[in-house]
């Protein structure tokens, strides 16, 4: 079980990135959240099995509207009892 914080840059706002992430994360039974940032990037924390997290990133990279130019990735502490994956407020 891992929890990873990502900051995605590229064409990641206004293209359905957050809702695509929510859709696939829920299909993969991952938990966490996703949020647009004021600088045009997207911040996401995702928790679950490593291969499922990698699958989520693959799905996001495969979307024809989303273009991830770069991302920063940092492993952080797992949150006990984390449930669901959704939007985080601004």
Secondary structure, 3 states (H helix, E strand, C coil): CEEEEEEEEEECCCCCHHHHHHHHHHHCCCEEEEEECCCCCEEEEEEECHHHHHHHHHHHHHCCCCEEEEEEEEEECCCCCCCCEEECCC
